[in-house]
Amino acid sequence: FFNEFANKRREIYQNYQNAVMRSSAKNTIFGSPDADLKTEEINASSFSLTMAGRVEEVMKLASKSKIEIVKTFEDSLAVKMNLKDDSLTNSVFTAIRTVSFPLYYFLKSSETERVSKMLSHLM
């Protein structure tokens, strides 16, 4: 049963990953430096993407497209305390620019296609 869930998530993840690669944007898939996807490397509920552009615009586009996304690290200390420490530049950038797209086993094909379409059209 677990393998069925893992395989479905892996399939959705790969579809999202391919959509990101088709996009002209310089967005980065968070936590996946390599395309060799193993079950333990795939988060059970989301596909996280560090945005090169404005997060607010992506959130509006997702809402308009009826795609529920969240700011991945919205509750992190870096975001809550509005840290500006030069030694934390990369951490803060990642914390404020990473959003998560749904990666649930029970997503319908039409829903994953809508997410993939949005991912491939991000600027």
Accessible surface in RSA format (square Angstrom, percent):
REM  Atomic radii and reference values for relative SASA: ProtOr
REM  Chains: A
REM  Algorithm: Lee & Richards
REM  Probe-radius: 1.40
REM  Slices: 20
REM RES _ NUM      All-atoms   Total-Side   Main-Chain    Non-polar    All polar
REM                ABS   REL    ABS   REL    ABS   REL    ABS   REL    ABS   REL
RES PHE A   1   177.21  88.7 130.68  80.9  46.53 121.1 134.69  81.7  42.52 121.7
RES PHE A   2   126.92  63.5 121.05  75.0   5.87  15.3 122.60  74.3   4.32  12.4
RES ASN A   3   105.95  73.1 104.53 101.0   1.42   3.4  21.39  51.5  84.55  81.7
RES GLU A   4    93.60  53.7  85.60  64.8   8.00  19.0  37.56  72.7  56.03  45.7
RES PHE A   5    52.92  26.5  52.92  32.8   0.00   0.0  52.92  32.1   0.00   0.0
RES ALA A   6     2.56   2.4   1.52   2.3   1.04   2.4   2.00   2.8   0.56   1.5
RES ASN A   7    82.00  56.5  76.84  74.3   5.16  12.4  25.65  61.7  56.34  54.5
RES LYS A   8    60.22  29.4  56.80  34.9   3.42   8.1  22.80  20.5  37.42  39.9
RES ARG A   9    23.11   9.7  23.11  11.8   0.00   0.0   1.30   1.8  21.81  13.2
RES ARG A  10    53.20  22.3  53.20  27.1   0.00   0.0  24.12  33.0  29.08  17.6
RES GLU A  11    99.23  57.0  95.96  72.6   3.27   7.8  29.52  57.1  69.71  56.9
RES ILE A  12     4.50   2.6   4.50   3.4   0.00   0.0   4.50   3.2   0.00   0.0
RES TYR A  13    11.23   5.2  11.23   6.4   0.00   0.0   9.28   7.0   1.95   2.4
RES GLN A  14    72.90  40.8  72.90  53.3   0.00   0.0  15.21  32.4  57.70  43.8
RES ASN A  15    64.75  44.7  61.44  59.4   3.31   8.0  10.01  24.1  54.74  52.9
RES TYR A  16     0.00   0.0   0.00   0.0   0.00   0.0   0.00   0.0   0.00   0.0
RES GLN A  17    17.77   9.9  17.77  13.0   0.00   0.0   0.88   1.9  16.89  12.8
RES ASN A  18    66.44  45.8  65.08  62.9   1.36   3.3  12.28  29.6  54.16  52.4
RES ALA A  19     0.00   0.0   0.00   0.0   0.00   0.0   0.00   0.0   0.00   0.0
RES VAL A  20    13.83   9.1  10.60   9.6   3.22   7.8  10.72   9.3   3.11   8.4
RES MET A  21   133.71  69.2 101.50  67.2  32.21  76.7  72.83  61.9  60.88  80.7
RES ARG A  22   156.10  65.5 121.76  62.1  34.34  81.8  73.67 100.7  82.43  50.0
RES SER A  23    13.16  11.1   0.74   1.0  12.42  28.6   1.26   2.7  11.90  16.7
RES SER A  24    88.23  74.6  55.80  74.5  32.43  74.7  57.75 123.0  30.49  42.7
RES ALA A  25    20.87  19.2   0.69   1.1  20.18  45.9   8.00  11.3  12.87  34.1
RES LYS A  26   172.78  84.3 154.39  94.7  18.38  43.8 106.41  95.8  66.37  70.7
RES ASN A  27    18.63  12.8   2.22   2.1  16.41  39.5   0.73   1.7  17.91  17.3
RES THR A  28    83.69  59.5  80.31  81.4   3.37   8.0  56.62  76.1  27.06  40.9
RES ILE A  29    25.02  14.2  15.78  11.8   9.24  22.3  15.78  11.4   9.24  25.1
RES PHE A  30    86.60  43.3  73.10  45.3  13.51  35.1  75.65  45.9  10.95  31.3
RES GLY A  31    59.71  73.6   0.00   N/A  59.71  73.6  31.46  86.3  28.25  63.3
RES SER A  32    21.42  18.1   5.44   7.3  15.99  36.8   7.32  15.6  14.10  19.8
RES PRO A  33   137.77 100.4  93.49  85.2  44.28 161.0 106.70  88.1  31.07 193.1
RES ASP A  34    76.63  53.7  67.27  67.0   9.36  22.1  35.13  82.7  41.50  41.4
RES ALA A  35    73.80  67.9  56.01  86.4  17.79  40.5  56.50  79.6  17.30  45.8
RES ASP A  36    84.17  59.0  75.03  74.7   9.14  21.6  29.93  70.4  54.24  54.1
RES LEU A  37    17.34   9.7   2.08   1.5  15.26  38.4   2.08   1.5  15.26  41.1
RES LYS A  38    94.00  45.9  89.94  55.2   4.05   9.7  71.30  64.2  22.70  24.2
RES THR A  39    35.83  25.5  31.39  31.8   4.44  10.6  18.07  24.3  17.75  26.8
RES GLU A  40   139.07  79.8 101.83  77.0  37.24  88.7  69.89 135.2  69.18  56.5
RES GLU A  41    82.72  47.5  57.86  43.8  24.86  59.2  35.62  68.9  47.10  38.5
RES ILE A  42    10.29   5.9   1.67   1.2   8.62  20.8   2.12   1.5   8.17  22.2
RES ASN A  43    85.33  58.8  70.38  68.0  14.96  36.0  29.36  70.7  55.98  54.1
RES ALA A  44    66.08  60.8  53.29  82.2  12.79  29.1  53.29  75.1  12.79  33.9
RES SER A  45    50.17  42.4  49.22  65.7   0.95   2.2  24.62  52.4  25.55  35.8
RES SER A  46    20.40  17.2  18.02  24.0   2.38   5.5  10.97  23.4   9.43  13.2
RES PHE A  47     0.44   0.2   0.00   0.0   0.44   1.2   0.44   0.3   0.00   0.0
RES SER A  48    14.45  12.2  10.28  13.7   4.17   9.6   3.95   8.4  10.50  14.7
RES LEU A  49     0.00   0.0   0.00   0.0   0.00   0.0   0.00   0.0   0.00   0.0
RES THR A  50    14.35  10.2  12.54  12.7   1.81   4.3  10.02  13.5   4.33   6.6
RES MET A  51     1.32   0.7   0.86   0.6   0.46   1.1   1.09   0.9   0.24   0.3
RES ALA A  52    52.44  48.2  24.99  38.6  27.45  62.4  30.46  42.9  21.97  58.2
RES GLY A  53    25.68  31.7   0.00   N/A  25.68  31.7  25.50  70.0   0.18   0.4
RES ARG A  54   143.55  60.3 137.38  70.0   6.17  14.7  46.43  63.5  97.11  58.9
RES VAL A  55     7.00   4.6   5.77   5.2   1.23   3.0   5.77   5.0   1.23   3.3
RES GLU A  56    84.92  48.8  82.87  62.7   2.05   4.9  44.32  85.7  40.60  33.1
RES GLU A  57   103.17  59.2  97.00  73.4   6.17  14.7  37.91  73.3  65.26  53.3
RES VAL A  58    11.71   7.7  10.58   9.6   1.12   2.7  11.71  10.2   0.00   0.0
RES MET A  59    53.91  27.9  48.83  32.3   5.08  12.1  49.23  41.9   4.68   6.2
RES LYS A  60   150.77  73.6 142.86  87.7   7.91  18.8  91.49  82.3  59.28  63.1
RES LEU A  61    71.39  39.8  67.67  48.4   3.72   9.3  71.03  49.9   0.36   1.0
RES ALA A  62     0.46   0.4   0.46   0.7   0.00   0.0   0.46   0.6   0.00   0.0
RES SER A  63    80.31  67.9  62.39  83.3  17.92  41.3  30.99  66.0  49.32  69.1
RES LYS A  64   174.98  85.4 144.13  88.4  30.85  73.5  98.43  88.6  76.55  81.5
RES SER A  65    32.80  27.7  21.14  28.2  11.65  26.8  15.87  33.8  16.92  23.7
RES LYS A  66   165.89  80.9 142.56  87.5  23.34  55.6  96.77  87.1  69.13  73.6
RES ILE A  67     9.92   5.6   1.75   1.3   8.16  19.7   5.53   4.0   4.39  11.9
RES GLU A  68   143.12  82.2 125.44  94.9  17.67  42.1  52.87 102.3  90.24  73.7
RES ILE A  69    14.27   8.1   1.92   1.4  12.36  29.8   2.52   1.8  11.76  31.9
RES VAL A  70    79.50  52.3  77.78  70.4   1.71   4.1  79.50  69.1   0.00   0.0
RES LYS A  71    69.00  33.7  61.59  37.8   7.40  17.6  22.48  20.2  46.52  49.6
RES THR A  72    47.04  33.5  20.77  21.1  26.27  62.6  22.96  30.8  24.08  36.4
RES PHE A  73    57.66  28.8  54.77  33.9   2.90   7.5  57.66  35.0   0.00   0.0
RES GLU A  74    94.07  54.0  89.10  67.4   4.97  11.8  23.14  44.8  70.93  57.9
RES ASP A  75   112.32  78.7  94.63  94.2  17.68  41.8  31.59  74.3  80.73  80.5
RES SER A  76    34.33  29.0  22.48  30.0  11.85  27.3  32.89  70.0   1.44   2.0
RES LEU A  77   125.75  70.0 121.01  86.6   4.74  11.9 121.01  85.0   4.74  12.8
RES ALA A  78    16.65  15.3  13.47  20.8   3.18   7.2  13.47  19.0   3.18   8.4
RES VAL A  79    44.42  29.2  32.13  29.1  12.29  29.6  33.51  29.1  10.91  29.6
RES LYS A  80   134.56  65.6  98.02  60.1  36.53  87.0  58.86  53.0  75.70  80.6
RES MET A  81   122.16  63.3  95.59  63.3  26.57  63.3  89.96  76.5  32.20  42.7
RES ASN A  82    97.88  67.5  88.57  85.6   9.31  22.4  25.68  61.8  72.20  69.8
RES LEU A  83    49.68  27.7  47.30  33.8   2.39   6.0  49.22  34.6   0.46   1.2
RES LYS A  84   159.38  77.8 131.77  80.8  27.61  65.7  98.14  88.3  61.24  65.2
RES ASP A  85    76.89  53.9  60.57  60.3  16.32  38.6  24.10  56.7  52.79  52.6
RES ASP A  86   129.42  90.7 112.58 112.1  16.84  39.8  37.12  87.4  92.30  92.1
RES SER A  87    96.40  81.5  56.07  74.8  40.33  92.9  56.42 120.1  39.98  56.0
RES LEU A  88    64.77  36.1  63.22  45.2   1.56   3.9  64.77  45.5   0.00   0.0
RES THR A  89    84.23  59.9  77.16  78.2   7.07  16.8  70.38  94.5  13.84  20.9
RES ASN A  90   124.27  85.7 119.76 115.7   4.51  10.9  32.91  79.2  91.36  88.3
RES SER A  91    65.28  55.2  53.77  71.8  11.51  26.5  27.76  59.1  37.52  52.6
RES VAL A  92    21.98  14.5  21.98  19.9   0.00   0.0  21.98  19.1   0.00   0.0
RES PHE A  93    92.60  46.3  90.18  55.9   2.42   6.3  92.16  55.9   0.44   1.3
RES THR A  94    34.93  24.8  34.93  35.4   0.00   0.0  14.56  19.6  20.37  30.8
RES ALA A  95     8.90   8.2   6.30   9.7   2.60   5.9   6.90   9.7   2.00   5.3
RES ILE A  96    87.11  49.6  73.63  54.9  13.48  32.5  78.19  56.3   8.92  24.2
RES ARG A  97    61.35  25.8  61.35  31.3   0.00   0.0   3.46   4.7  57.88  35.1
RES THR A  98     0.91   0.6   0.00   0.0   0.91   2.2   0.00   0.0   0.91   1.4
RES VAL A  99     0.00   0.0   0.00   0.0   0.00   0.0   0.00   0.0   0.00   0.0
RES SER A 100     6.86   5.8   4.41   5.9   2.45   5.6   3.03   6.4   3.83   5.4
RES PHE A 101     0.75   0.4   0.00   0.0   0.75   1.9   0.75   0.5   0.00   0.0
RES PRO A 102    16.85  12.3  12.78  11.7   4.06  14.8  15.93  13.2   0.92   5.7
RES LEU A 103     0.00   0.0   0.00   0.0   0.00   0.0   0.00   0.0   0.00   0.0
RES TYR A 104    84.74  39.6  83.68  47.6   1.05   2.7  42.83  32.2  41.90  51.7
RES TYR A 105    65.14  30.4  59.93  34.1   5.21  13.6  39.59  29.7  25.55  31.5
RES PHE A 106   154.39  77.2 132.77  82.2  21.62  56.3 139.71  84.7  14.68  42.0
RES LEU A 107    19.03  10.6  13.86   9.9   5.17  13.0  14.03   9.9   5.00  13.5
RES LYS A 108   141.48  69.0 134.09  82.3   7.39  17.6  85.39  76.9  56.09  59.7
RES SER A 109    74.01  62.5  66.07  88.2   7.94  18.3  32.71  69.7  41.30  57.9
RES SER A 110    67.60  57.1  58.82  78.5   8.78  20.2  46.92  99.9  20.67  29.0
RES GLU A 111    52.23  30.0  51.90  39.3   0.33   0.8   9.83  19.0  42.40  34.6
RES THR A 112    12.80   9.1  12.45  12.6   0.35   0.8   2.64   3.5  10.16  15.4
RES GLU A 113   115.09  66.1 108.47  82.1   6.62  15.8  45.70  88.4  69.39  56.7
RES ARG A 114    92.03  38.6  85.57  43.6   6.45  15.4  37.72  51.6  54.31  32.9
RES VAL A 115     3.40   2.2   3.40   3.1   0.00   0.0   3.40   3.0   0.00   0.0
RES SER A 116    15.38  13.0  15.38  20.5   0.00   0.0  13.52  28.8   1.86   2.6
RES LYS A 117   139.48  68.0 133.37  81.8   6.11  14.5  82.25  74.0  57.23  61.0
RES MET A 118     9.94   5.1   3.26   2.2   6.68  15.9   9.60   8.2   0.34   0.5
RES LEU A 119     0.72   0.4   0.00   0.0   0.72   1.8   0.00   0.0   0.72   1.9
RES SER A 120    20.57  17.4   9.37  12.5  11.20  25.8   3.80   8.1  16.77  23.5
RES HIS A 121   112.07  61.3 100.79  70.1  11.28  28.8  70.72  72.9  41.35  48.1
RES LEU A 122     6.28   3.5   4.26   3.0   2.02   5.1   5.43   3.8   0.85   2.3
RES MET A 123   167.32  86.7 130.46  86.3  36.86  87.8 133.17 113.2  34.15  45.2
END  Absolute sums over single chains surface
CHAIN  1 A     7910.3       6672.0       1238.3       4452.7       3457.6
END  Absolute sums over all chains
TOTAL          7910.3       6672.0       1238.3       4452.7       3457.6
